[in-house]
Amino acid sequence: MQEQKSWFRRTGLPLRVGMICAALGILLAIVGMFRGNVPLNPLSISLALLISGGSWGLVSWAVTTAVVDVERDAAADAPDGDPGNEK
C-alpha cells in the first residue's frame, strides 16, 4: 500500500525553505511586538508581519532556487562517476 505524501512534501525544496523562513520571520516579528518594538495598532502589526515574513521568505526562496539550479547544472556537466569538479 502506497502512502500519500502531505502537501508540504509535494512542494519543491525552494518553496519549503521559503515557507519555513517566512514563518521564522513572522515569529521574530511577534517576539519584537511583545518586547515593545512595534506600536500596537492593526496597521503596524500587519506591516511588521508582512515585511518580516515576506522578506525572509522571498530571499530564502530565491537563494535556495539559485542553489538548486546551480547544483542541477553542475550535475549535468559532471561526467558520470565523477562527483568532483576535475576535468
PyMOL Python script that loads the backbone (N, CA, C, O; Angstrom):
from pymol import cmd

cmd.read_pdbstr("""\
ATOM      1  N   MET A   1       0.842  -1.172   0.000  1.00  0.00           N
ATOM      2  CA  MET A   1       0.000   0.000   0.000  1.00  0.00           C
ATOM      3  C   MET A   1       0.896   1.248   0.000  1.00  0.00           C
ATOM      4  O   MET A   1       1.805   1.375   0.820  1.00  0.00           O
ATOM      5  N   GLN A   2       0.623   2.152  -0.925  1.00  0.00           N
ATOM      6  CA  GLN A   2       1.446   3.353  -1.034  1.00  0.00           C
ATOM      7  C   GLN A   2       0.876   4.471  -0.166  1.00  0.00           C
ATOM      8  O   GLN A   2      -0.318   4.768  -0.197  1.00  0.00           O
ATOM      9  N   GLU A   3       1.763   5.074   0.600  1.00  0.00           N
ATOM     10  CA  GLU A   3       1.353   6.145   1.497  1.00  0.00           C
ATOM     11  C   GLU A   3       1.311   7.463   0.730  1.00  0.00           C
ATOM     12  O   GLU A   3       2.235   7.766  -0.025  1.00  0.00           O
ATOM     13  N   GLN A   4       0.256   8.244   0.914  1.00  0.00           N
ATOM     14  CA  GLN A   4       0.118   9.510   0.211  1.00  0.00           C
ATOM     15  C   GLN A   4       0.921  10.588   0.931  1.00  0.00           C
ATOM     16  O   GLN A   4       0.864  10.710   2.154  1.00  0.00           O
ATOM     17  N   LYS A   5       1.670  11.367   0.151  1.00  0.00           N
ATOM     18  CA  LYS A   5       2.501  12.420   0.726  1.00  0.00           C
ATOM     19  C   LYS A   5       1.647  13.615   1.121  1.00  0.00           C
ATOM     20  O   LYS A   5       0.608  13.880   0.515  1.00  0.00           O
ATOM     21  N   SER A   6       2.097  14.327   2.142  1.00  0.00           N
ATOM     22  CA  SER A   6       1.391  15.539   2.560  1.00  0.00           C
ATOM     23  C   SER A   6       1.669  16.654   1.548  1.00  0.00           C
ATOM     24  O   SER A   6       2.586  16.549   0.734  1.00  0.00           O
ATOM     25  N   TRP A   7       0.881  17.704   1.606  1.00  0.00           N
ATOM     26  CA  TRP A   7       1.062  18.802   0.655  1.00  0.00           C
ATOM     27  C   TRP A   7       2.428  19.459   0.837  1.00  0.00           C
ATOM     28  O   TRP A   7       3.005  19.975  -0.120  1.00  0.00           O
ATOM     29  N   PHE A   8       2.947  19.439   2.071  1.00  0.00           N
ATOM     30  CA  PHE A   8       4.253  20.052   2.322  1.00  0.00           C
ATOM     31  C   PHE A   8       5.357  19.257   1.626  1.00  0.00           C
ATOM     32  O   PHE A   8       6.300  19.845   1.097  1.00  0.00           O
ATOM     33  N   ARG A   9       5.252  17.947   1.621  1.00  0.00           N
ATOM     34  CA  ARG A   9       6.250  17.095   0.959  1.00  0.00           C
ATOM     35  C   ARG A   9       6.154  17.183  -0.558  1.00  0.00           C
ATOM     36  O   ARG A   9       7.150  16.977  -1.251  1.00  0.00           O
ATOM     37  N   ARG A  10       4.969  17.485  -1.084  1.00  0.00           N
ATOM     38  CA  ARG A  10       4.803  17.567  -2.541  1.00  0.00           C
ATOM     39  C   ARG A  10       5.361  18.857  -3.120  1.00  0.00           C
ATOM     40  O   ARG A  10       5.648  18.917  -4.315  1.00  0.00           O
ATOM     41  N   THR A  11       5.520  19.884  -2.304  1.00  0.00           N
ATOM     42  CA  THR A  11       6.068  21.143  -2.809  1.00  0.00           C
ATOM     43  C   THR A  11       7.572  21.002  -3.024  1.00  0.00           C
ATOM     44  O   THR A  11       8.211  20.115  -2.458  1.00  0.00           O
ATOM     45  N   GLY A  12       8.117  21.869  -3.831  1.00  0.00           N
ATOM     46  CA  GLY A  12       9.540  21.829  -4.102  1.00  0.00           C
ATOM     47  C   GLY A  12      10.362  22.325  -2.920  1.00  0.00           C
ATOM     48  O   GLY A  12       9.851  22.993  -2.021  1.00  0.00           O
ATOM     49  N   LEU A  13      11.637  21.985  -2.942  1.00  0.00           N
ATOM     50  CA  LEU A  13      12.529  22.376  -1.846  1.00  0.00           C
ATOM     51  C   LEU A  13      12.605  23.890  -1.665  1.00  0.00           C
ATOM     52  O   LEU A  13      12.520  24.355  -0.529  1.00  0.00           O
ATOM     53  N   PRO A  14      12.764  24.691  -2.739  1.00  0.00           N
ATOM     54  CA  PRO A  14      12.826  26.141  -2.515  1.00  0.00           C
ATOM     55  C   PRO A  14      11.580  26.711  -1.851  1.00  0.00           C
ATOM     56  O   PRO A  14      11.676  27.608  -1.013  1.00  0.00           O
ATOM     57  N   LEU A  15      10.426  26.201  -2.217  1.00  0.00           N
ATOM     58  CA  LEU A  15       9.188  26.704  -1.602  1.00  0.00           C
ATOM     59  C   LEU A  15       9.101  26.303  -0.135  1.00  0.00           C
ATOM     60  O   LEU A  15       8.654  27.088   0.701  1.00  0.00           O
ATOM     61  N   ARG A  16       9.528  25.082   0.179  1.00  0.00           N
ATOM     62  CA  ARG A  16       9.517  24.648   1.589  1.00  0.00           C
ATOM     63  C   ARG A  16      10.457  25.505   2.426  1.00  0.00           C
ATOM     64  O   ARG A  16      10.096  25.926   3.525  1.00  0.00           O
ATOM     65  N   VAL A  17      11.661  25.769   1.916  1.00  0.00           N
ATOM     66  CA  VAL A  17      12.620  26.604   2.647  1.00  0.00           C
ATOM     67  C   VAL A  17      12.057  28.011   2.807  1.00  0.00           C
ATOM     68  O   VAL A  17      12.187  28.612   3.873  1.00  0.00           O
ATOM     69  N   GLY A  18      11.437  28.538   1.762  1.00  0.00           N
ATOM     70  CA  GLY A  18      10.837  29.868   1.842  1.00  0.00           C
ATOM     71  C   GLY A  18       9.733  29.958   2.877  1.00  0.00           C
ATOM     72  O   GLY A  18       9.642  30.938   3.616  1.00  0.00           O
ATOM     73  N   MET A  19       8.886  28.926   2.928  1.00  0.00           N
ATOM     74  CA  MET A  19       7.800  28.934   3.913  1.00  0.00           C
ATOM     75  C   MET A  19       8.332  28.824   5.337  1.00  0.00           C
ATOM     76  O   MET A  19       7.822  29.484   6.242  1.00  0.00           O
ATOM     77  N   ILE A  20       9.347  28.000   5.540  1.00  0.00           N
ATOM     78  CA  ILE A  20       9.920  27.854   6.880  1.00  0.00           C
ATOM     79  C   ILE A  20      10.571  29.159   7.324  1.00  0.00           C
ATOM     80  O   ILE A  20      10.381  29.589   8.462  1.00  0.00           O
ATOM     81  N   CYS A  21      11.335  29.791   6.440  1.00  0.00           N
ATOM     82  CA  CYS A  21      11.996  31.051   6.807  1.00  0.00           C
ATOM     83  C   CYS A  21      10.985  32.177   6.987  1.00  0.00           C
ATOM     84  O   CYS A  21      11.183  33.052   7.830  1.00  0.00           O
ATOM     85  N   ALA A  22       9.905  32.170   6.207  1.00  0.00           N
ATOM     86  CA  ALA A  22       8.853  33.175   6.407  1.00  0.00           C
ATOM     87  C   ALA A  22       8.203  33.005   7.773  1.00  0.00           C
ATOM     88  O   ALA A  22       7.912  33.985   8.459  1.00  0.00           O
ATOM     89  N   ALA A  23       7.980  31.755   8.163  1.00  0.00           N
ATOM     90  CA  ALA A  23       7.399  31.502   9.483  1.00  0.00           C
ATOM     91  C   ALA A  23       8.347  31.968  10.588  1.00  0.00           C
ATOM     92  O   ALA A  23       7.906  32.523  11.594  1.00  0.00           O
ATOM     93  N   LEU A  24       9.650  31.743  10.399  1.00  0.00           N
ATOM     94  CA  LEU A  24      10.622  32.226  11.384  1.00  0.00           C
ATOM     95  C   LEU A  24      10.646  33.747  11.442  1.00  0.00           C
ATOM     96  O   LEU A  24      10.757  34.325  12.523  1.00  0.00           O
ATOM     97  N   GLY A  25      10.544  34.399  10.286  1.00  0.00           N
ATOM     98  CA  GLY A  25      10.492  35.862  10.270  1.00  0.00           C
ATOM     99  C   GLY A  25       9.269  36.400  10.978  1.00  0.00           C
ATOM    100  O   GLY A  25       9.354  37.389  11.706  1.00  0.00           O
ATOM    101  N   ILE A  26       8.132  35.758  10.772  1.00  0.00           N
ATOM    102  CA  ILE A  26       6.907  36.171  11.458  1.00  0.00           C
ATOM    103  C   ILE A  26       7.035  35.942  12.957  1.00  0.00           C
ATOM    104  O   ILE A  26       6.599  36.771  13.756  1.00  0.00           O
ATOM    105  N   LEU A  27       7.634  34.815  13.339  1.00  0.00           N
ATOM    106  CA  LEU A  27       7.844  34.536  14.762  1.00  0.00           C
ATOM    107  C   LEU A  27       8.733  35.600  15.398  1.00  0.00           C
ATOM    108  O   LEU A  27       8.459  36.055  16.509  1.00  0.00           O
ATOM    109  N   LEU A  28       9.790  35.996  14.705  1.00  0.00           N
ATOM    110  CA  LEU A  28      10.664  37.043  15.238  1.00  0.00           C
ATOM    111  C   LEU A  28       9.943  38.387  15.326  1.00  0.00           C
ATOM    112  O   LEU A  28      10.192  39.163  16.248  1.00  0.00           O
ATOM    113  N   ALA A  29       9.052  38.667  14.375  1.00  0.00           N
ATOM    114  CA  ALA A  29       8.268  39.903  14.446  1.00  0.00           C
ATOM    115  C   ALA A  29       7.340  39.876  15.657  1.00  0.00           C
ATOM    116  O   ALA A  29       7.160  40.893  16.328  1.00  0.00           O
ATOM    117  N   ILE A  30       6.754  38.719  15.935  1.00  0.00           N
ATOM    118  CA  ILE A  30       5.875  38.598  17.101  1.00  0.00           C
ATOM    119  C   ILE A  30       6.667  38.789  18.390  1.00  0.00           C
ATOM    120  O   ILE A  30       6.193  39.430  19.328  1.00  0.00           O
ATOM    121  N   VAL A  31       7.876  38.229  18.434  1.00  0.00           N
ATOM    122  CA  VAL A  31       8.737  38.447  19.608  1.00  0.00           C
ATOM    123  C   VAL A  31       9.036  39.935  19.763  1.00  0.00           C
ATOM    124  O   VAL A  31       9.011  40.463  20.875  1.00  0.00           O
ATOM    125  N   GLY A  32       9.316  40.606  18.657  1.00  0.00           N
ATOM    126  CA  GLY A  32       9.559  42.049  18.702  1.00  0.00           C
ATOM    127  C   GLY A  32       8.358  42.832  19.174  1.00  0.00           C
ATOM    128  O   GLY A  32       8.506  43.845  19.858  1.00  0.00           O
ATOM    129  N   MET A  33       7.167  42.377  18.817  1.00  0.00           N
ATOM    130  CA  MET A  33       5.953  43.053  19.287  1.00  0.00           C
ATOM    131  C   MET A  33       5.798  42.918  20.798  1.00  0.00           C
ATOM    132  O   MET A  33       5.438  43.874  21.484  1.00  0.00           O
ATOM    133  N   PHE A  34       6.076  41.717  21.308  1.00  0.00           N
ATOM    134  CA  PHE A  34       5.986  41.525  22.754  1.00  0.00           C
ATOM    135  C   PHE A  34       7.038  42.319  23.510  1.00  0.00           C
ATOM    136  O   PHE A  34       6.832  42.692  24.664  1.00  0.00           O
ATOM    137  N   ARG A  35       8.162  42.577  22.861  1.00  0.00           N
ATOM    138  CA  ARG A  35       9.216  43.364  23.512  1.00  0.00           C
ATOM    139  C   ARG A  35       8.956  44.861  23.407  1.00  0.00           C
ATOM    140  O   ARG A  35       9.676  45.657  24.009  1.00  0.00           O
ATOM    141  N   GLY A  36       7.936  45.252  22.649  1.00  0.00           N
ATOM    142  CA  GLY A  36       7.557  46.655  22.571  1.00  0.00           C
ATOM    143  C   GLY A  36       8.187  47.431  21.435  1.00  0.00           C
ATOM    144  O   GLY A  36       8.216  48.661  21.478  1.00  0.00           O
ATOM    145  N   ASN A  37       8.692  46.748  20.420  1.00  0.00           N
ATOM    146  CA  ASN A  37       9.348  47.434  19.312  1.00  0.00           C
ATOM    147  C   ASN A  37       8.386  47.860  18.215  1.00  0.00           C
ATOM    148  O   ASN A  37       8.790  48.573  17.296  1.00  0.00           O
ATOM    149  N   VAL A  38       7.138  47.451  18.280  1.00  0.00           N
ATOM    150  CA  VAL A  38       6.135  47.789  17.268  1.00  0.00           C
ATOM    151  C   VAL A  38       4.947  48.421  17.976  1.00  0.00           C
ATOM    152  O   VAL A  38       4.456  47.869  18.961  1.00  0.00           O
ATOM    153  N   PRO A  39       4.470  49.582  17.489  1.00  0.00           N
ATOM    154  CA  PRO A  39       3.254  50.158  18.074  1.00  0.00           C
ATOM    155  C   PRO A  39       2.084  49.191  17.895  1.00  0.00           C
ATOM    156  O   PRO A  39       1.944  48.567  16.843  1.00  0.00           O
ATOM    157  N   LEU A  40       1.255  49.070  18.912  1.00  0.00           N
ATOM    158  CA  LEU A  40       0.189  48.080  18.874  1.00  0.00           C
ATOM    159  C   LEU A  40      -1.078  48.625  18.234  1.00  0.00           C
ATOM    160  O   LEU A  40      -2.115  48.737  18.889  1.00  0.00           O
ATOM    161  N   ASN A  41      -0.992  48.961  16.955  1.00  0.00           N
ATOM    162  CA  ASN A  41      -2.191  49.249  16.178  1.00  0.00           C
ATOM    163  C   ASN A  41      -2.219  48.281  14.993  1.00  0.00           C
ATOM    164  O   ASN A  41      -1.169  47.789  14.579  1.00  0.00           O
ATOM    165  N   PRO A  42      -3.388  48.006  14.450  1.00  0.00           N
ATOM    166  CA  PRO A  42      -3.515  46.947  13.440  1.00  0.00           C
ATOM    167  C   PRO A  42      -2.632  47.148  12.209  1.00  0.00           C
ATOM    168  O   PRO A  42      -2.086  46.178  11.684  1.00  0.00           O
ATOM    169  N   LEU A  43      -2.485  48.368  11.746  1.00  0.00           N
ATOM    170  CA  LEU A  43      -1.672  48.609  10.558  1.00  0.00           C
ATOM    171  C   LEU A  43      -0.202  48.304  10.828  1.00  0.00           C
ATOM    172  O   LEU A  43       0.454  47.673  10.000  1.00  0.00           O
ATOM    173  N   SER A  44       0.315  48.729  11.946  1.00  0.00           N
ATOM    174  CA  SER A  44       1.713  48.469  12.281  1.00  0.00           C
ATOM    175  C   SER A  44       1.977  46.975  12.456  1.00  0.00           C
ATOM    176  O   SER A  44       3.001  46.461  12.005  1.00  0.00           O
ATOM    177  N   ILE A  45       1.062  46.296  13.102  1.00  0.00           N
ATOM    178  CA  ILE A  45       1.226  44.849  13.299  1.00  0.00           C
ATOM    179  C   ILE A  45       1.194  44.127  11.952  1.00  0.00           C
ATOM    180  O   ILE A  45       2.022  43.253  11.696  1.00  0.00           O
ATOM    181  N   SER A  46       0.243  44.490  11.096  1.00  0.00           N
ATOM    182  CA  SER A  46       0.142  43.849   9.777  1.00  0.00           C
ATOM    183  C   SER A  46       1.385  44.091   8.945  1.00  0.00           C
ATOM    184  O   SER A  46       1.904  43.172   8.311  1.00  0.00           O
ATOM    185  N   LEU A  47       1.862  45.321   8.946  1.00  0.00           N
ATOM    186  CA  LEU A  47       3.065  45.632   8.163  1.00  0.00           C
ATOM    187  C   LEU A  47       4.294  44.925   8.711  1.00  0.00           C
ATOM    188  O   LEU A  47       5.127  44.452   7.938  1.00  0.00           O
ATOM    189  N   ALA A  48       4.421  44.845  10.027  1.00  0.00           N
ATOM    190  CA  ALA A  48       5.566  44.153  10.615  1.00  0.00           C
ATOM    191  C   ALA A  48       5.564  42.676  10.225  1.00  0.00           C
ATOM    192  O   ALA A  48       6.606  42.123   9.873  1.00  0.00           O
ATOM    193  N   LEU A  49       4.390  42.035  10.289  1.00  0.00           N
ATOM    194  CA  LEU A  49       4.298  40.622   9.925  1.00  0.00           C
ATOM    195  C   LEU A  49       4.529  40.416   8.435  1.00  0.00           C
ATOM    196  O   LEU A  49       5.218  39.477   8.037  1.00  0.00           O
ATOM    197  N   LEU A  50       3.957  41.286   7.610  1.00  0.00           N
ATOM    198  CA  LEU A  50       4.105  41.155   6.158  1.00  0.00           C
ATOM    199  C   LEU A  50       5.534  41.402   5.703  1.00  0.00           C
ATOM    200  O   LEU A  50       6.064  40.650   4.885  1.00  0.00           O
ATOM    201  N   ILE A  51       6.152  42.436   6.219  1.00  0.00           N
ATOM    202  CA  ILE A  51       7.510  42.762   5.800  1.00  0.00           C
ATOM    203  C   ILE A  51       8.507  41.714   6.286  1.00  0.00           C
ATOM    204  O   ILE A  51       9.369  41.276   5.523  1.00  0.00           O
ATOM    205  N   SER A  52       8.395  41.312   7.544  1.00  0.00           N
ATOM    206  CA  SER A  52       9.368  40.341   8.056  1.00  0.00           C
ATOM    207  C   SER A  52       9.162  38.973   7.421  1.00  0.00           C
ATOM    208  O   SER A  52      10.124  38.363   6.954  1.00  0.00           O
ATOM    209  N   GLY A  53       7.954  38.489   7.394  1.00  0.00           N
ATOM    210  CA  GLY A  53       7.695  37.186   6.784  1.00  0.00           C
ATOM    211  C   GLY A  53       7.940  37.193   5.287  1.00  0.00           C
ATOM    212  O   GLY A  53       8.514  36.249   4.743  1.00  0.00           O
ATOM    213  N   GLY A  54       7.511  38.245   4.624  1.00  0.00           N
ATOM    214  CA  GLY A  54       7.686  38.325   3.175  1.00  0.00           C
ATOM    215  C   GLY A  54       9.136  38.426   2.762  1.00  0.00           C
ATOM    216  O   GLY A  54       9.563  37.757   1.821  1.00  0.00           O
ATOM    217  N   SER A  55       9.899  39.255   3.454  1.00  0.00           N
ATOM    218  CA  SER A  55      11.300  39.416   3.055  1.00  0.00           C
ATOM    219  C   SER A  55      12.115  38.161   3.375  1.00  0.00           C
ATOM    220  O   SER A  55      12.917  37.724   2.550  1.00  0.00           O
ATOM    221  N   TRP A  56      11.925  37.584   4.547  1.00  0.00           N
ATOM    222  CA  TRP A  56      12.655  36.351   4.883  1.00  0.00           C
ATOM    223  C   TRP A  56      12.266  35.232   3.925  1.00  0.00           C
ATOM    224  O   TRP A  56      13.131  34.500   3.443  1.00  0.00           O
ATOM    225  N   GLY A  57      10.982  35.095   3.649  1.00  0.00           N
ATOM    226  CA  GLY A  57      10.523  34.037   2.757  1.00  0.00           C
ATOM    227  C   GLY A  57      11.004  34.219   1.334  1.00  0.00           C
ATOM    228  O   GLY A  57      11.457  33.264   0.704  1.00  0.00           O
ATOM    229  N   LEU A  58      10.911  35.440   0.817  1.00  0.00           N
ATOM    230  CA  LEU A  58      11.302  35.694  -0.569  1.00  0.00           C
ATOM    231  C   LEU A  58      12.804  35.531  -0.778  1.00  0.00           C
ATOM    232  O   LEU A  58      13.233  34.910  -1.751  1.00  0.00           O
ATOM    233  N   VAL A  59      13.593  36.080   0.119  1.00  0.00           N
ATOM    234  CA  VAL A  59      15.045  35.985  -0.028  1.00  0.00           C
ATOM    235  C   VAL A  59      15.521  34.537   0.106  1.00  0.00           C
ATOM    236  O   VAL A  59      16.359  34.087  -0.675  1.00  0.00           O
ATOM    237  N   SER A  60      14.995  33.814   1.083  1.00  0.00           N
ATOM    238  CA  SER A  60      15.424  32.421   1.256  1.00  0.00           C
ATOM    239  C   SER A  60      14.950  31.559   0.086  1.00  0.00           C
ATOM    240  O   SER A  60      15.670  30.652  -0.329  1.00  0.00           O
ATOM    241  N   TRP A  61      13.763  31.816  -0.454  1.00  0.00           N
ATOM    242  CA  TRP A  61      13.290  31.097  -1.634  1.00  0.00           C
ATOM    243  C   TRP A  61      14.208  31.362  -2.826  1.00  0.00           C
ATOM    244  O   TRP A  61      14.559  30.431  -3.551  1.00  0.00           O
ATOM    245  N   ALA A  62      14.602  32.622  -3.038  1.00  0.00           N
ATOM    246  CA  ALA A  62      15.461  32.970  -4.168  1.00  0.00           C
ATOM    247  C   ALA A  62      16.835  32.323  -4.044  1.00  0.00           C
ATOM    248  O   ALA A  62      17.365  31.798  -5.024  1.00  0.00           O
ATOM    249  N   VAL A  63      17.408  32.358  -2.861  1.00  0.00           N
ATOM    250  CA  VAL A  63      18.734  31.752  -2.656  1.00  0.00           C
ATOM    251  C   VAL A  63      18.658  30.243  -2.859  1.00  0.00           C
ATOM    252  O   VAL A  63      19.530  29.661  -3.505  1.00  0.00           O
ATOM    253  N   THR A  64      17.634  29.610  -2.319  1.00  0.00           N
ATOM    254  CA  THR A  64      17.502  28.161  -2.464  1.00  0.00           C
ATOM    255  C   THR A  64      17.251  27.771  -3.918  1.00  0.00           C
ATOM    256  O   THR A  64      17.768  26.756  -4.383  1.00  0.00           O
ATOM    257  N   THR A  65      16.468  28.562  -4.635  1.00  0.00           N
ATOM    258  CA  THR A  65      16.237  28.297  -6.055  1.00  0.00           C
ATOM    259  C   THR A  65      17.544  28.392  -6.834  1.00  0.00           C
ATOM    260  O   THR A  65      17.807  27.562  -7.704  1.00  0.00           O
ATOM    261  N   ALA A  66      18.359  29.392  -6.531  1.00  0.00           N
ATOM    262  CA  ALA A  66      19.649  29.527  -7.210  1.00  0.00           C
ATOM    263  C   ALA A  66      20.561  28.346  -6.899  1.00  0.00           C
ATOM    264  O   ALA A  66      21.238  27.838  -7.793  1.00  0.00           O
ATOM    265  N   VAL A  67      20.586  27.910  -5.660  1.00  0.00           N
ATOM    266  CA  VAL A  67      21.427  26.773  -5.276  1.00  0.00           C
ATOM    267  C   VAL A  67      20.974  25.506  -5.994  1.00  0.00           C
ATOM    268  O   VAL A  67      21.802  24.748  -6.499  1.00  0.00           O
ATOM    269  N   VAL A  68      19.669  25.272  -6.040  1.00  0.00           N
ATOM    270  CA  VAL A  68      19.152  24.081  -6.714  1.00  0.00           C
ATOM    271  C   VAL A  68      19.490  24.119  -8.202  1.00  0.00           C
ATOM    272  O   VAL A  68      19.870  23.097  -8.773  1.00  0.00           O
ATOM    273  N   ASP A  69      19.357  25.293  -8.841  1.00  0.00           N
ATOM    274  CA  ASP A  69      19.690  25.410 -10.257  1.00  0.00           C
ATOM    275  C   ASP A  69      21.170  25.174 -10.524  1.00  0.00           C
ATOM    276  O   ASP A  69      21.525  24.494 -11.487  1.00  0.00           O
ATOM    277  N   VAL A  70      22.026  25.724  -9.690  1.00  0.00           N
ATOM    278  CA  VAL A  70      23.467  25.536  -9.859  1.00  0.00           C
ATOM    279  C   VAL A  70      23.837  24.077  -9.665  1.00  0.00           C
ATOM    280  O   VAL A  70      24.619  23.528 -10.442  1.00  0.00           O
ATOM    281  N   GLU A  71      23.287  23.443  -8.641  1.00  0.00           N
ATOM    282  CA  GLU A  71      23.579  22.024  -8.409  1.00  0.00           C
ATOM    283  C   GLU A  71      23.086  21.159  -9.556  1.00  0.00           C
ATOM    284  O   GLU A  71      23.756  20.200  -9.939  1.00  0.00           O
ATOM    285  N   ARG A  72      21.932  21.481 -10.105  1.00  0.00           N
ATOM    286  CA  ARG A  72      21.404  20.732 -11.241  1.00  0.00           C
ATOM    287  C   ARG A  72      22.302  20.903 -12.465  1.00  0.00           C
ATOM    288  O   ARG A  72      22.577  19.933 -13.171  1.00  0.00           O
ATOM    289  N   ASP A  73      22.764  22.135 -12.724  1.00  0.00           N
ATOM    290  CA  ASP A  73      23.667  22.373 -13.848  1.00  0.00           C
ATOM    291  C   ASP A  73      25.008  21.695 -13.639  1.00  0.00           C
ATOM    292  O   ASP A  73      25.583  21.148 -14.580  1.00  0.00           O
ATOM    293  N   ALA A  74      25.510  21.727 -12.412  1.00  0.00           N
ATOM    294  CA  ALA A  74      26.800  21.087 -12.128  1.00  0.00           C
ATOM    295  C   ALA A  74      26.695  19.578 -12.285  1.00  0.00           C
ATOM    296  O   ALA A  74      27.627  18.937 -12.771  1.00  0.00           O
ATOM    297  N   ALA A  75      25.572  19.010 -11.878  1.00  0.00           N
ATOM    298  CA  ALA A  75      25.393  17.565 -12.022  1.00  0.00           C
ATOM    299  C   ALA A  75      25.264  17.182 -13.493  1.00  0.00           C
ATOM    300  O   ALA A  75      25.702  16.101 -13.886  1.00  0.00           O
ATOM    301  N   ALA A  76      24.674  18.044 -14.305  1.00  0.00           N
ATOM    302  CA  ALA A  76      24.534  17.754 -15.727  1.00  0.00           C
ATOM    303  C   ALA A  76      25.875  17.869 -16.444  1.00  0.00           C
ATOM    304  O   ALA A  76      26.124  17.145 -17.407  1.00  0.00           O
ATOM    305  N   ASP A  77      26.738  18.767 -15.987  1.00  0.00           N
ATOM    306  CA  ASP A  77      28.036  18.967 -16.628  1.00  0.00           C
ATOM    307  C   ASP A  77      29.082  17.964 -16.190  1.00  0.00           C
ATOM    308  O   ASP A  77      30.044  17.725 -16.920  1.00  0.00           O
ATOM    309  N   ALA A  78      28.921  17.371 -15.020  1.00  0.00           N
ATOM    310  CA  ALA A  78      29.913  16.440 -14.490  1.00  0.00           C
ATOM    311  C   ALA A  78      29.836  15.115 -15.249  1.00  0.00           C
ATOM    312  O   ALA A  78      28.744  14.629 -15.542  1.00  0.00           O
ATOM    313  N   PRO A  79      30.996  14.531 -15.566  1.00  0.00           N
ATOM    314  CA  PRO A  79      30.966  13.215 -16.200  1.00  0.00           C
ATOM    315  C   PRO A  79      30.468  12.161 -15.211  1.00  0.00           C
ATOM    316  O   PRO A  79      30.554  12.337 -13.996  1.00  0.00           O
ATOM    317  N   ASP A  80      29.950  11.076 -15.755  1.00  0.00           N
ATOM    318  CA  ASP A  80      29.408  10.016 -14.890  1.00  0.00           C
ATOM    319  C   ASP A  80      30.491   9.443 -13.991  1.00  0.00           C
ATOM    320  O   ASP A  80      31.604   9.165 -14.440  1.00  0.00           O
ATOM    321  N   GLY A  81      30.159   9.270 -12.731  1.00  0.00           N
ATOM    322  CA  GLY A  81      31.083   8.682 -11.779  1.00  0.00           C
ATOM    323  C   GLY A  81      32.088   9.659 -11.204  1.00  0.00           C
ATOM    324  O   GLY A  81      32.916   9.265 -10.383  1.00  0.00           O
ATOM    325  N   ASP A  82      32.046  10.931 -11.612  1.00  0.00           N
ATOM    326  CA  ASP A  82      32.992  11.913 -11.117  1.00  0.00           C
ATOM    327  C   ASP A  82      32.229  13.024 -10.394  1.00  0.00           C
ATOM    328  O   ASP A  82      31.797  13.986 -11.030  1.00  0.00           O
ATOM    329  N   PRO A  83      32.056  12.906  -9.071  1.00  0.00           N
ATOM    330  CA  PRO A  83      31.287  13.916  -8.351  1.00  0.00           C
ATOM    331  C   PRO A  83      32.031  15.225  -8.175  1.00  0.00           C
ATOM    332  O   PRO A  83      31.403  16.227  -7.832  1.00  0.00           O
ATOM    333  N   GLY A  84      33.332  15.267  -8.391  1.00  0.00           N
ATOM    334  CA  GLY A  84      34.119  16.482  -8.217  1.00  0.00           C
ATOM    335  C   GLY A  84      34.076  17.385  -9.421  1.00  0.00           C
ATOM    336  O   GLY A  84      33.349  17.122 -10.379  1.00  0.00           O
ATOM    337  N   ASN A  85      34.853  18.449  -9.377  1.00  0.00           N
ATOM    338  CA  ASN A  85      34.890  19.402 -10.471  1.00  0.00           C
ATOM    339  C   ASN A  85      36.098  19.223 -11.367  1.00  0.00           C
ATOM    340  O   ASN A  85      36.368  20.076 -12.212  1.00  0.00           O
ATOM    341  N   GLU A  86      36.833  18.129 -11.202  1.00  0.00           N
ATOM    342  CA  GLU A  86      38.024  17.904 -12.016  1.00  0.00           C
ATOM    343  C   GLU A  86      37.605  17.533 -13.430  1.00  0.00           C
ATOM    344  O   GLU A  86      36.654  16.781 -13.644  1.00  0.00           O
ATOM    345  N   LYS A  87      38.345  18.083 -14.388  1.00  0.00           N
ATOM    346  CA  LYS A  87      38.059  17.762 -15.803  1.00  0.00           C
ATOM    347  C   LYS A  87      39.306  17.336 -16.497  1.00  0.00           C
ATOM    348  O   LYS A  87      39.274  17.025 -17.687  1.00  0.00           O
TER     349      LYS A  87
END
""", "prot")
cmd.dss("prot")
cmd.show_as("cartoon", "prot")
cmd.util.cbc("prot")
cmd.orient("prot")
